[in-house]
Amino acid sequence: MNIKRALISVSDKTGIVEFAKELHNRGVEIISTGGTAKLLSDSGIPVKQVSEVTGFPEILGGRVKTLHPFIFGAILANYDEQSHIADLEEHSISPIDMVVVNLYPFEEVQKQTRDEDTLIENIDIGGVALLRAAAKNHRNVVVVCDPADYPKVIKLLDSCGDVPLHDRRMFALKAFYYTMKYDSTIHKVLSELFASEKYEHMTFEKFSNPQVNYEILDNVDKRFVRLSKYTEQSTVVTLGALVVAQEPDFVIAFNDSLPVSMVNLKTSGGRICDLVGSTVVMRRLTNDMVRKLKESTFTIISYEEAEDEEYAQEALKGKELIKFTYFFENLQTEKIPIVHMVGNVMIKKLVSTMNIYRLLLASMPKNSLIAEQNDGFFKFETCPTNIIESLEKLIFDSEKAMIKLINIYTNAEVDNLFTKICGERGINIFTF
């Protein structure tokens, strides 16, 4: 028997007494907590309390029981690492070979109440940590979260004295899925409780990855853009794709989650040298554009079509190339949801995509400016406390480069001073 020590802590106690008896009969030492330990002990099964292992009592009304190095060190030790074995020996930690855990019944509780305190108290912490630790270290620890698997585990132990790796992997995947669903339910319920309406957390990502079967996509009935592959920048790539859908000659660049520069290729004569950022989005990736982007700092290049796909793939090796496809007939009539955090509440509003500046500013913080230059380039600035500072910086930079600002687009409340500064320089102001 390679399984010598098991930690059992379950909320759903279906079949656990029988399973624990079978483990005990095969020489497995059982560690347990709270109600599970009492049930097993009352059923005549020798049990060691977790507090006996850790030398520390349960505290905070049971919120902290298993979160201790004597438990997690015993679960997370990788026996292929000599330093891990040395750590166990130095600190007198005995390995745990099996973790049998299921979680507080948040799903059932949320069907009966929306009392915040009750819901919060039924969010499992230690159980999720135990499952994830054991699933992570499944080569060394068997993780069991489903009572339906108890008979299978006993059968495997009887057939070979262990649980084979492919079964350990299956149990680990089941545990990860179980905790994912658990967290998803918590997120859904608390979103309803804390936000002004259900699913206030809508973002472009829903539309750029509609093929992902997340429950949060249930209420989405319109696909705007499909990306060729998953990217952590799916939100900004989708936003960029919506912008260039309306202005095919535009190329837009983002840094993390915010737009930072843009250019009209026709007005600029094809120049893109002043674009800055980490992600760039365009309709058509020409061979000339490929040559210019090859030495650029952009790490993600997204486009609808390429002049020479093979050349682009070869020349831009080392950069992430993402193609996008549109899924709408007439974007001019569409409205899309944009979300802002106000305090701790997410506020959603629908933004018409007929105006790309309204669309961009709706995705940016309050007091943002988009400055259009007469050379075809657009500069973006945000200053939450003082938009005059942002305006003066844009004017200083343009005058230093002997370029004229022609339009300012903003989501700020414009005062007389702002209007005066722009008026003196012939800059048009558009507020959204």
Secondary structure, DSSP 8 states (H G I E B T S, - for coil): ----EEEEE-SS-TTHHHHHHHHHHTT-EEEE-HHHHHHHHHTT---EEHHHHHS---BGGGTBSS-SHHHHHHHH--TT-HHHHHHHHHTT-----EEEE----HHHHHHH---HHHHHHT--SHHHHHHHHHHHTTTT-EEE--GGGHHHHHHHHHHHSS--HHHHHHHHHHHHHHHHHHHHHHHHHHHHHHSSSTTTT--HHHHH-TTS--GGGTT-----EEESS--TTHHHHHHHHHHHHH-TTEEEEEETTEEEEEEEHHHHTT--TT--SSEEEEEEE-HHHHHHHHTSS-SEEEEEEESSHHHHHHHTTTSEEEEEEE--S-GGG-EEEEEEEETTEEEEEEEETT-HHHHHHHTS-SSEEEEEETTSEEEEEE-SS-HHHHHHHHHHHHHHTT--EEEEEESS---HHHHHHHHHTT-EEEE-
